């Protein structure tokens, strides 16, 4: 079975490594997606355990269509009775980058008509459309005249972990947060700090990673559960094996924010994620006054970009971040994500790694700063040159 896992731009290598660890074969990295070969067990594990996955699709067909009528004909040739029956519902999601199919809704309508007419000819009746929670969600991707048809096994996007009881302005995507942490290589072996924790997404994803807790452990429904070939016994086996891998938190995960609303939101969301306990804590504290525990440790944060959140003087704000890193975080590894490249220059440290990620529609740089122990001059000069 060919499986296609969707992700965010820049996280493809991280996702590929996750897929390898759960047993995916013939892994191929694409653009915002990773393909692999696997069985039903891998499909179930991918939905339950992959932290950087947005959707898990099962490949159905590839074909060429140079007109809406040809799209209709090619869709009509698929043996839909193997996947759907007239007493079940379906929906079609279309992504189109094509001069032929300029309107994705029209391509979706032609696909729906082809499926409905297929059953009408076969049985005299047709299945109904349910765009909210269908028995079968069909994904059609069109690139010029090349069409790829897949079945969506996830239903809701997998970035929805279910723990966000409270949100503040400009929250970071859960998949992005997990991907950032996994990219650093941190596995819960050192103190983790987010000094501007907002609603606590980075803290929670760190907690899930450190304890080996599947990100979808508390989700009640996946798309594959409504498929004709759903194996309930296999699913329970996958679920129990994943639960057996969960371990106690062995490091401190600390969140701070100068806004008490953020502290309360983080605490509530941590509770919703079933991660409450003595080693994951949040407190009200401005970054410029923060003194961390002794190193080693990892700091990851998503500071205001001066895009959606406004800082009176963004240059001075980023300069303060750099100063505090140099003064108080020697021996730590720090990573910052920001879309404000001009502001990042005011950190005053050379980045030893940079990668491009997207936080929503904003193109960002995710940058590493190695904070060596010693004098401030050593801290400035020993950091690796930016690439």
CORJO-V571141 format. One record per helix or strand. SS is the DSSP state (hx for helix, st for strand). FROM is the first residue (numbers start at 1). LEN is the number of residues. Records with the same first field share a line. If there is no record, write none. Layout:
SS = FROM-LEN, FROM-LEN
This chain:
st = 2-5, 25-5, 33-5, 55-10, 89-9, 128-2, 136-8, 146-7, 191-4, 253-5, 277-1, 280-5, 297-5, 332-7, 353-7, 362-9
hx = 12-10, 40-10, 68-9, 80-3, 104-20, 174-11, 201-11, 223-4, 232-13, 260-13, 287-3, 314-15, 341-7, 376-7
